[in-house]
Amino acid sequence: MSNHRIFSTPFAGVYPHYVQKAERKNRTQAEVDQIICWLTGYTPEQLHRQIEQRKDFRTFFAEAPAMNPNRLLIKGVVCGVRVEQVEDPLMREIRYLDKLIDELAKGKPMEKILRTPDSETQPPGGAQQTGSRETRKTRHQPSKATTRTKNRPGA
């Protein structure tokens, strides 16, 4: 395992930046806490105890009660790197957290940020989705081959 500088940085030193980033975009500290608790399994009280004790990132994630298995559904780019391709396990967990905070700051609804296996296929409210956006756009349009056949004389 590499020994990146962020690993020994106190989580308490970065946490206020997560909150500030969210608050600049009219989101709340409570939402930041909800994301962190969802990811790590900490209760709000345990989270704030970790912050008060100034645990570093390595310890913060090592002592996490239960990393959410649905974190593996987090995809995308943070700092120019795809989070799902980060090789170091601890750095990947940190990047997952960064990605979730970015999504919060971009205005994404909490239901989408806090991934569940069904959130990728079902809209809020539980109604089944009939396909991806691209599929729905093209579903009712005839293919070019069909159009050419219909417009051909004698067809």
N, CA and C atoms as an extended XYZ file, in Angstrom:
465
Properties=species:S:1:pos:R:3:atomname:S:1:resname:S:1:resid:I:1 pbc="F F F"
N         0.849       -1.167        0.000 N   MET     1
C         0.000        0.000        0.000 CA  MET     1
C         0.898        1.233        0.000 C   MET     1
N         0.563        2.222       -0.825 N   SER     2
C         1.341        3.453       -0.871 CA  SER     2
C         1.061        4.289        0.371 C   SER     2
N         1.892        5.292        0.573 N   ASN     3
C         1.745        6.125        1.759 CA  ASN     3
C         1.516        7.569        1.334 C   ASN     3
N         0.435        7.808        0.636 N   HIS     4
C         0.090        9.139        0.157 CA  HIS     4
C        -0.131       10.077        1.345 C   HIS     4
N         0.178       11.329        1.163 N   ARG     5
C         0.072       12.319        2.244 CA  ARG     5
C        -1.342       12.422        2.820 C   ARG     5
N        -2.358       12.268        1.982 N   ILE     6
C        -3.745       12.389        2.472 CA  ILE     6
C        -4.056       11.323        3.515 C   ILE     6
N        -3.402       10.163        3.445 N   PHE     7
C        -3.694        9.078        4.378 CA  PHE     7
C        -3.414        9.475        5.825 C   PHE     7
N        -2.395       10.302        6.041 N   SER     8
C        -2.052       10.725        7.402 CA  SER     8
C        -2.652       12.086        7.759 C   SER     8
N        -3.419       12.668        6.854 N   THR     9
C        -4.095       13.936        7.118 CA  THR     9
C        -5.293       13.685        8.022 C   THR     9
N        -5.470       14.498        9.054 N   PRO    10
C        -6.653       14.311        9.904 CA  PRO    10
C        -7.944       14.534        9.106 C   PRO    10
N        -8.871       13.617        9.258 N   PHE    11
C       -10.168       13.761        8.606 CA  PHE    11
C       -10.813       15.084        9.018 C   PHE    11
N       -10.599       15.476       10.275 N   ALA    12
C       -11.151       16.730       10.798 CA  ALA    12
C       -10.629       17.946       10.046 C   ALA    12
N        -9.474       17.838        9.420 N   GLY    13
C        -8.927       18.944        8.647 CA  GLY    13
C        -9.592       19.112        7.297 C   GLY    13
N       -10.173       18.052        6.762 N   VAL    14
C       -10.809       18.082        5.443 CA  VAL    14
C       -12.327       18.219        5.561 C   VAL    14
N       -12.881       17.674        6.626 N   TYR    15
C       -14.332       17.694        6.826 CA  TYR    15
C       -14.934       19.102        6.644 C   TYR    15
N       -14.357       20.166        7.238 N   PRO    16
C       -14.948       21.496        7.033 CA  PRO    16
C       -14.980       21.912        5.563 C   PRO    16
N       -14.023       21.437        4.775 N   HIS    17
C       -14.019       21.759        3.342 CA  HIS    17
C       -15.167       21.048        2.621 C   HIS    17
N       -15.464       19.820        3.033 N   TYR    18
C       -16.629       19.131        2.471 CA  TYR    18
C       -17.899       19.925        2.775 C   TYR    18
N       -18.026       20.364        4.014 N   VAL    19
C       -19.219       21.117        4.434 CA  VAL    19
C       -19.294       22.448        3.684 C   VAL    19
N       -18.175       23.156        3.578 N   GLN    20
C       -18.166       24.445        2.873 CA  GLN    20
C       -18.547       24.271        1.407 C   GLN    20
N       -18.030       23.238        0.780 N   LYS    21
C       -18.354       22.987       -0.629 CA  LYS    21
C       -19.854       22.776       -0.794 C   LYS    21
N       -20.443       22.015        0.105 N   ALA    22
C       -21.881       21.757        0.048 CA  ALA    22
C       -22.673       23.035        0.320 C   ALA    22
N       -22.279       23.769        1.345 N   GLU    23
C       -23.024       24.969        1.734 CA  GLU    23
C       -22.950       26.061        0.678 C   GLU    23
N       -21.839       26.136       -0.061 N   ARG    24
C       -21.735       27.120       -1.157 CA  ARG    24
C       -22.791       26.865       -2.221 C   ARG    24
N       -23.254       25.628       -2.293 N   LYS    25
C       -24.256       25.242       -3.295 CA  LYS    25
C       -25.632       25.023       -2.656 C   LYS    25
N       -25.846       25.662       -1.514 N   ASN    26
C       -27.136       25.597       -0.809 CA  ASN    26
C       -27.513       24.205       -0.346 C   ASN    26
N       -26.518       23.381       -0.023 N   ARG    27
C       -26.760       22.094        0.608 CA  ARG    27
C       -26.346       22.231        2.071 C   ARG    27
N       -26.553       21.199        2.878 N   THR    28
C       -26.369       21.355        4.319 CA  THR    28
C       -25.302       20.424        4.891 C   THR    28
N       -24.846       20.790        6.078 N   GLN    29
C       -23.913       19.933        6.820 CA  GLN    29
C       -24.581       18.598        7.128 C   GLN    29
N       -25.879       18.629        7.426 N   ALA    30
C       -26.602       17.386        7.715 CA  ALA    30
C       -26.556       16.441        6.511 C   ALA    30
N       -26.627       16.984        5.297 N   GLU    31
C       -26.545       16.140        4.102 CA  GLU    31
C       -25.139       15.562        3.935 C   GLU    31
N       -24.122       16.368        4.229 N   VAL    32
C       -22.747       15.873        4.185 CA  VAL    32
C       -22.594       14.724        5.177 C   VAL    32
N       -23.095       14.924        6.394 N   ASP    33
C       -23.014       13.879        7.420 CA  ASP    33
C       -23.762       12.623        6.987 C   ASP    33
N       -24.914       12.803        6.374 N   GLN    34
C       -25.706       11.656        5.915 CA  GLN    34
C       -24.923       10.849        4.877 C   GLN    34
N       -24.252       11.539        3.983 N   ILE    35
C       -23.443       10.856        2.963 CA  ILE    35
C       -22.304       10.082        3.609 C   ILE    35
N       -21.595       10.734        4.536 N   ILE    36
C       -20.458       10.081        5.188 CA  ILE    36
C       -20.929        8.863        5.990 C   ILE    36
N       -22.037        9.016        6.693 N   CYS    37
C       -22.578        7.893        7.479 CA  CYS    37
C       -23.042        6.759        6.572 C   CYS    37
N       -23.660        7.102        5.443 N   TRP    38
C       -24.088        6.075        4.485 CA  TRP    38
C       -22.874        5.295        3.977 C   TRP    38
N       -21.810        6.018        3.634 N   LEU    39
C       -20.625        5.381        3.069 CA  LEU    39
C       -19.904        4.499        4.081 C   LEU    39
N       -19.773        4.978        5.322 N   THR    40
C       -18.898        4.326        6.301 CA  THR    40
C       -19.600        3.462        7.337 C   THR    40
N       -20.889        3.691        7.542 N   GLY    41
C       -21.600        2.963        8.588 CA  GLY    41
C       -21.517        3.625        9.949 C   GLY    41
N       -20.823        4.758       10.049 N   TYR    42
C       -20.796        5.488       11.317 CA  TYR    42
C       -22.173        6.052       11.613 C   TYR    42
N       -22.520        6.131       12.900 N   THR    43
C       -23.692        6.906       13.308 CA  THR    43
C       -23.249        8.369       13.330 C   THR    43
N       -24.173        9.318       13.334 N   PRO    44
C       -23.757       10.725       13.436 CA  PRO    44
C       -22.887       10.989       14.675 C   PRO    44
N       -23.216       10.339       15.782 N   GLU    45
C       -22.423       10.526       17.006 CA  GLU    45
C       -21.011        9.972       16.824 C   GLU    45
N       -20.895        8.786       16.230 N   GLN    46
C       -19.579        8.191       15.990 CA  GLN    46
C       -18.767        9.045       15.022 C   GLN    46
N       -19.427        9.581       14.008 N   LEU    47
C       -18.752       10.435       13.040 CA  LEU    47
C       -18.141       11.642       13.744 C   LEU    47
N       -18.932       12.311       14.557 N   HIS    48
C       -18.431       13.520       15.221 CA  HIS    48
C       -17.377       13.189       16.279 C   HIS    48
N       -17.436       12.005       16.841 N   ARG    49
C       -16.387       11.571       17.765 CA  ARG    49
C       -15.071       11.387       16.997 C   ARG    49
N       -15.145       10.786       15.812 N   GLN    50
C       -13.943       10.620       14.978 CA  GLN    50
C       -13.341       11.992       14.635 C   GLN    50
N       -14.201       12.946       14.336 N   ILE    51
C       -13.737       14.298       14.001 CA  ILE    51
C       -13.093       14.946       15.224 C   ILE    51
N       -13.747       14.854       16.363 N   GLU    52
C       -13.207       15.433       17.603 CA  GLU    52
C       -11.860       14.820       17.965 C   GLU    52
N       -11.693       13.530       17.723 N   GLN    53
C       -10.445       12.838       18.054 CA  GLN    53
C        -9.364       13.047       16.993 C   GLN    53
N        -9.710       13.767       15.924 N   ARG    54
C        -8.772       14.111       14.859 CA  ARG    54
C        -8.085       12.878       14.258 C   ARG    54
N        -8.876       11.857       14.005 N   LYS    55
C        -8.353       10.627       13.383 CA  LYS    55
C        -7.927       10.944       11.951 C   LYS    55
N        -6.824       10.330       11.517 N   ASP    56
C        -6.397       10.521       10.135 CA  ASP    56
C        -7.287        9.685        9.205 C   ASP    56
N        -7.174        9.936        7.899 N   PHE    57
C        -8.020        9.225        6.939 CA  PHE    57
C        -7.828        7.719        7.029 C   PHE    57
N        -6.585        7.265        7.191 N   ARG    58
C        -6.328        5.820        7.265 CA  ARG    58
C        -7.122        5.210        8.420 C   ARG    58
N        -7.037        5.833        9.598 N   THR    59
C        -7.736        5.323       10.781 CA  THR    59
C        -9.241        5.498       10.631 C   THR    59
N        -9.649        6.636       10.095 N   PHE    60
C       -11.076        6.919        9.908 CA  PHE    60
C       -11.742        5.804        9.100 C   PHE    60
N       -11.129        5.415        7.992 N   PHE    61
C       -11.722        4.369        7.163 CA  PHE    61
C       -11.486        2.977        7.753 C   PHE    61
N       -10.350        2.761        8.409 N   ALA    62
C       -10.072        1.456        9.019 CA  ALA    62
C       -11.056        1.154       10.149 C   ALA    62
N       -11.475        2.181       10.880 N   GLU    63
C       -12.398        1.998       12.000 CA  GLU    63
C       -13.864        2.120       11.592 C   GLU    63
N       -14.131        2.342       10.315 N   ALA    64
C       -15.515        2.460        9.849 CA  ALA    64
C       -16.262        1.178       10.188 C   ALA    64
N       -17.428        1.310       10.824 N   PRO    65
C       -18.176        0.119       11.253 CA  PRO    65
C       -18.566       -0.816       10.110 C   PRO    65
N       -18.997       -0.264        8.996 N   ALA    66
C       -19.456       -1.118        7.889 CA  ALA    66
C       -19.488       -0.296        6.613 C   ALA    66
N       -18.464       -0.447        5.788 N   MET    67
C       -18.461        0.257        4.509 CA  MET    67
C       -19.647       -0.244        3.687 C   MET    67
N       -20.390        0.703        3.134 N   ASN    68
C       -21.601        0.362        2.399 CA  ASN    68
C       -21.237       -0.417        1.130 C   ASN    68
N       -21.782       -1.612        0.952 N   PRO    69
C       -21.446       -2.390       -0.244 CA  PRO    69
C       -21.900       -1.707       -1.534 C   PRO    69
N       -22.900       -0.841       -1.451 N   ASN    70
C       -23.389       -0.154       -2.647 CA  ASN    70
C       -22.450        0.953       -3.112 C   ASN    70
N       -21.383        1.200       -2.356 N   ARG    71
C       -20.395        2.195       -2.799 CA  ARG    71
C       -19.755        1.752       -4.106 C   ARG    71
N       -19.794        0.451       -4.371 N   LEU    72
C       -19.215       -0.062       -5.610 CA  LEU    72
C       -19.999        0.399       -6.836 C   LEU    72
N       -21.199        0.935       -6.612 N   LEU    73
C       -22.007        1.480       -7.703 CA  LEU    73
C       -21.571        2.889       -8.081 C   LEU    73
N       -20.671        3.481       -7.305 N   ILE    74
C       -20.196        4.843       -7.567 CA  ILE    74
C       -19.241        4.788       -8.750 C   ILE    74
N       -19.557        5.537       -9.765 N   LYS    75
C       -18.736        5.598      -10.976 CA  LYS    75
C       -18.503        7.064      -11.306 C   LYS    75
N       -17.459        7.323      -12.044 N   GLY    76
C       -17.212        8.680      -12.496 CA  GLY    76
C       -15.785        9.118      -12.249 C   GLY    76
N       -15.543       10.405      -12.512 N   VAL    77
C       -14.201       10.957      -12.471 CA  VAL    77
C       -14.077       11.960      -11.338 C   VAL    77
N       -12.998       11.833      -10.574 N   VAL    78
C       -12.635       12.805       -9.545 CA  VAL    78
C       -11.167       13.130       -9.765 C   VAL    78
N       -10.863       14.402       -9.880 N   CYS    79
C        -9.471       14.836      -10.108 CA  CYS    79
C        -8.872       14.160      -11.338 C   CYS    79
N        -9.685       13.983      -12.363 N   GLY    80
C        -9.205       13.408      -13.611 CA  GLY    80
C        -8.991       11.911      -13.600 C   GLY    80
N        -9.418       11.230      -12.535 N   VAL    81
C        -9.218        9.789      -12.418 CA  VAL    81
C       -10.566        9.109      -12.199 C   VAL    81
N       -10.815        8.027      -12.914 N   ARG    82
C       -12.056        7.269      -12.711 CA  ARG    82
C       -11.966        6.583      -11.351 C   ARG    82
N       -12.955        6.834      -10.489 N   VAL    83
C       -12.900        6.302       -9.121 CA  VAL    83
C       -12.879        4.783       -9.104 C   VAL    83
N       -13.581        4.163      -10.027 N   GLU    84
C       -13.639        2.704      -10.031 CA  GLU    84
C       -12.318        2.070      -10.478 C   GLU    84
N       -11.395        2.869      -11.004 N   GLN    85
C       -10.111        2.339      -11.454 CA  GLN    85
C        -8.956        2.663      -10.507 C   GLN    85
N        -9.230        3.339       -9.396 N   VAL    86
C        -8.183        3.643       -8.426 CA  VAL    86
C        -7.737        2.329       -7.794 C   VAL    86
N        -6.452        2.039       -7.854 N   GLU    87
C        -5.959        0.740       -7.401 CA  GLU    87
C        -5.811        0.639       -5.890 C   GLU    87
N        -5.296        1.675       -5.243 N   ASP    88
C        -5.090        1.620       -3.793 CA  ASP    88
C        -6.452        1.621       -3.096 C   ASP    88
N        -6.750        0.623       -2.283 N   PRO    89
C        -8.075        0.521       -1.654 CA  PRO    89
C        -8.446        1.741       -0.791 C   PRO    89
N        -7.502        2.260       -0.019 N   LEU    90
C        -7.803        3.421        0.815 CA  LEU    90
C        -8.043        4.661       -0.033 C   LEU    90
N        -7.227        4.868       -1.044 N   MET    91
C        -7.422        6.026       -1.929 CA  MET    91
C        -8.758        5.915       -2.648 C   MET    91
N        -9.177        4.700       -3.011 N   ARG    92
C       -10.470        4.512       -3.673 CA  ARG    92
C       -11.606        4.938       -2.744 C   ARG    92
N       -11.511        4.571       -1.449 N   GLU    93
C       -12.550        4.972       -0.493 CA  GLU    93
C       -12.604        6.489       -0.366 C   GLU    93
N       -11.449        7.124       -0.331 N   ILE    94
C       -11.399        8.592       -0.243 CA  ILE    94
C       -12.007        9.204       -1.494 C   ILE    94
N       -11.698        8.648       -2.644 N   ARG    95
C       -12.257        9.163       -3.910 CA  ARG    95
C       -13.768        8.934       -3.988 C   ARG    95
N       -14.244        7.812       -3.450 N   TYR    96
C       -15.695        7.609       -3.390 CA  TYR    96
C       -16.338        8.743       -2.603 C   TYR    96
N       -15.761        9.071       -1.457 N   LEU    97
C       -16.308       10.151       -0.642 CA  LEU    97
C       -16.253       11.473       -1.403 C   LEU    97
N       -15.130       11.752       -2.052 N   ASP    98
C       -15.012       12.986       -2.842 CA  ASP    98
C       -16.092       13.048       -3.915 C   ASP    98
N       -16.316       11.932       -4.587 N   LYS    99
C       -17.312       11.883       -5.665 CA  LYS    99
C       -18.718       12.155       -5.124 C   LYS    99
N       -19.043       11.565       -3.971 N   LEU   100
C       -20.366       11.779       -3.379 CA  LEU   100
C       -20.557       13.243       -2.999 C   LEU   100
N       -19.528       13.870       -2.431 N   ILE   101
C       -19.613       15.285       -2.059 CA  ILE   101
C       -19.734       16.145       -3.312 C   ILE   101
N       -19.017       15.805       -4.375 N   ASP   102
C       -19.157       16.527       -5.648 CA  ASP   102
C       -20.587       16.447       -6.167 C   ASP   102
N       -21.175       15.269       -6.101 N   GLU   103
C       -22.551       15.097       -6.578 CA  GLU   103
C       -23.517       15.933       -5.750 C   GLU   103
N       -23.305       15.982       -4.447 N   LEU   104
C       -24.137       16.807       -3.571 CA  LEU   104
C       -24.030       18.268       -3.984 C   LEU   104
N       -22.801       18.746       -4.182 N   ALA   105
C       -22.573       20.145       -4.545 CA  ALA   105
C       -23.138       20.471       -5.930 C   ALA   105
N       -23.256       19.478       -6.790 N   LYS   106
C       -23.810       19.704       -8.125 CA  LYS   106
C       -25.333       19.661       -8.136 C   LYS   106
N       -25.927       19.430       -6.965 N   GLY   107
C       -27.382       19.468       -6.872 CA  GLY   107
C       -28.090       18.154       -7.105 C   GLY   107
N       -27.355       17.070       -7.170 N   LYS   108
C       -27.975       15.765       -7.388 CA  LYS   108
C       -28.846       15.414       -6.182 C   LYS   108
N       -30.025       14.842       -6.387 N   PRO   109
C       -30.894       14.470       -5.259 CA  PRO   109
C       -30.247       13.403       -4.382 C   PRO   109
N       -30.510       13.482       -3.084 N   MET   110
C       -29.931       12.526       -2.134 CA  MET   110
C       -30.285       11.086       -2.496 C   MET   110
N       -31.486       10.860       -3.028 N   GLU   111
C       -31.900        9.496       -3.390 CA  GLU   111
C       -30.967        8.906       -4.439 C   GLU   111
N       -30.416        9.740       -5.306 N   LYS   112
C       -29.488        9.264       -6.335 CA  LYS   112
C       -28.072        9.139       -5.782 C   LYS   112
N       -27.699       10.065       -4.896 N   ILE   113
C       -26.354       10.033       -4.315 CA  ILE   113
C       -26.181        8.780       -3.469 C   ILE   113
N       -27.172        8.488       -2.636 N   LEU   114
C       -27.121        7.316       -1.759 CA  LEU   114
C       -27.615        6.117       -2.558 C   LEU   114
N       -26.744        5.565       -3.311 N   ARG   115
C       -27.101        4.529       -4.278 CA  ARG   115
C       -27.659        3.275       -3.618 C   ARG   115
N       -28.644        2.750       -4.299 N   THR   116
C       -29.131        1.418       -3.981 CA  THR   116
C       -29.123        0.675       -5.312 C   THR   116
N       -29.076       -0.638       -5.292 N   PRO   117
C       -29.043       -1.353       -6.565 CA  PRO   117
C       -30.221       -0.977       -7.462 C   PRO   117
N       -31.367       -0.665       -6.891 N   ASP   118
C       -32.549       -0.314       -7.681 CA  ASP   118
C       -32.547        1.123       -8.153 C   ASP   118
N       -31.756        2.024       -7.527 N   SER   119
C       -31.802        3.433       -7.905 CA  SER   119
C       -31.301        3.652       -9.321 C   SER   119
N       -30.524        2.717       -9.839 N   GLU   120
C       -30.023        2.843      -11.195 CA  GLU   120
C       -31.122        2.509      -12.210 C   GLU   120
N       -32.121        1.704      -11.795 N   THR   121
C       -33.139        1.277      -12.742 CA  THR   121
C       -34.531        1.788      -12.402 C   THR   121
N       -34.711        2.332      -11.213 N   GLN   122
C       -36.025        2.815      -10.831 CA  GLN   122
C       -35.970        4.284      -10.443 C   GLN   122
N       -36.915        5.077      -10.941 N   PRO   123
C       -36.988        6.457      -10.500 CA  PRO   123
C       -37.548        6.518       -9.088 C   PRO   123
N       -37.381        7.646       -8.369 N   PRO   124
C       -37.981        7.765       -7.036 CA  PRO   124
C       -39.477        7.488       -7.110 C   PRO   124
N       -40.000        6.796       -6.135 N   GLY   125
C       -41.409        6.441       -6.134 CA  GLY   125
C       -41.619        4.975       -6.464 C   GLY   125
N       -40.591        4.313       -6.987 N   GLY   126
C       -40.643        2.879       -7.176 CA  GLY   126
C       -41.198        2.396       -8.507 C   GLY   126
N       -41.700        3.280       -9.374 N   ALA   127
C       -42.232        2.827      -10.651 CA  ALA   127
C       -41.095        2.298      -11.510 C   ALA   127
N       -41.324        1.181      -12.173 N   GLN   128
C       -40.269        0.588      -12.990 CA  GLN   128
C       -40.040        1.433      -14.223 C   GLN   128
N       -38.787        1.611      -14.540 N   GLN   129
C       -38.402        2.349      -15.723 CA  GLN   129
C       -38.376        1.360      -16.882 C   GLN   129
N       -38.770        1.797      -18.076 N   THR   130
C       -38.869        0.869      -19.196 CA  THR   130
C       -37.604        0.784      -20.020 C   THR   130
N       -36.595        1.552      -19.699 N   GLY   131
C       -35.340        1.493      -20.442 CA  GLY   131
C       -34.535        2.734      -20.204 C   GLY   131
N       -33.362        2.766      -20.771 N   SER   132
C       -32.513        3.940      -20.596 CA  SER   132
C       -33.094        5.111      -21.372 C   SER   132
N       -32.603        6.294      -21.071 N   ARG   133
C       -33.083        7.500      -21.752 CA  ARG   133
C       -32.869        7.368      -23.255 C   ARG   133
N       -31.709        6.866      -23.661 N   GLU   134
C       -31.423        6.728      -25.080 CA  GLU   134
C       -32.397        5.748      -25.733 C   GLU   134
N       -32.692        4.654      -25.045 N   THR   135
C       -33.619        3.662      -25.574 CA  THR   135
C       -35.002        4.266      -25.727 C   THR   135
N       -35.445        5.000      -24.706 N   ARG   136
C       -36.778        5.600      -24.777 CA  ARG   136
C       -36.861        6.620      -25.897 C   ARG   136
N       -35.789        7.377      -26.157 N   LYS   137
C       -35.808        8.382      -27.214 CA  LYS   137
C       -36.018        7.736      -28.576 C   LYS   137
N       -35.372        6.607      -28.793 N   THR   138
C       -35.381        6.018      -30.126 CA  THR   138
C       -36.419        4.919      -30.294 C   THR   138
N       -37.057        4.508      -29.222 N   ARG   139
C       -37.955        3.367      -29.284 CA  ARG   139
C       -39.070        3.555      -30.319 C   ARG   139
N       -39.617        4.760      -30.444 N   HIS   140
C       -40.776        4.972      -31.304 CA  HIS   140
C       -40.399        5.526      -32.676 C   HIS   140
N       -39.117        5.624      -32.957 N   GLN   141
C       -38.681        6.111      -34.256 CA  GLN   141
C       -38.357        4.913      -35.135 C   GLN   141
N       -38.869        4.894      -36.355 N   PRO   142
C       -38.542        3.768      -37.232 CA  PRO   142
C       -37.060        3.812      -37.593 C   PRO   142
N       -36.494        2.652      -37.785 N   SER   143
C       -35.080        2.598      -38.176 CA  SER   143
C       -34.935        3.123      -39.588 C   SER   143
N       -33.712        3.490      -39.954 N   LYS   144
C       -33.463        4.004      -41.309 CA  LYS   144
C       -33.795        2.948      -42.353 C   LYS   144
N       -33.506        1.694      -42.048 N   ALA   145
C       -33.795        0.616      -42.999 CA  ALA   145
C       -35.292        0.510      -43.239 C   ALA   145
N       -36.091        0.616      -42.176 N   THR   146
C       -37.547        0.546      -42.304 CA  THR   146
C       -38.049        1.723      -43.114 C   THR   146
N       -37.523        2.917      -42.871 N   THR   147
C       -37.956        4.115      -43.567 CA  THR   147
C       -37.624        3.996      -45.045 C   THR   147
N       -36.425        3.521      -45.365 N   ARG   148
C       -36.037        3.387      -46.765 CA  ARG   148
C       -36.945        2.389      -47.489 C   ARG   148
N       -37.293        1.297      -46.829 N   THR   149
C       -38.139        0.278      -47.441 CA  THR   149
C       -39.536        0.834      -47.708 C   THR   149
N       -40.084        1.578      -46.757 N   LYS   150
C       -41.426        2.113      -46.926 CA  LYS   150
C       -41.481        3.171      -48.023 C   LYS   150
N       -40.415        3.934      -48.200 N   ASN   151
C       -40.417        5.023      -49.171 CA  ASN   151
C       -39.968        4.577      -50.563 C   ASN   151
N       -39.558        3.356      -50.704 N   ARG   152
C       -39.088        2.848      -51.998 CA  ARG   152
C       -40.282        2.538      -52.886 C   ARG   152
N       -40.235        2.946      -54.147 N   PRO   153
C       -41.362        2.625      -55.051 CA  PRO   153
C       -41.520        1.120      -55.198 C   PRO   153
N       -42.742        0.676      -55.161 N   GLY   154
C       -43.045       -0.728      -55.351 CA  GLY   154
C       -42.911       -1.565      -54.082 C   GLY   154
N       -42.627       -0.944      -52.983 N   ALA   155
C       -42.480       -1.702      -51.746 CA  ALA   155
C       -43.772       -1.811      -51.008 C   ALA   155
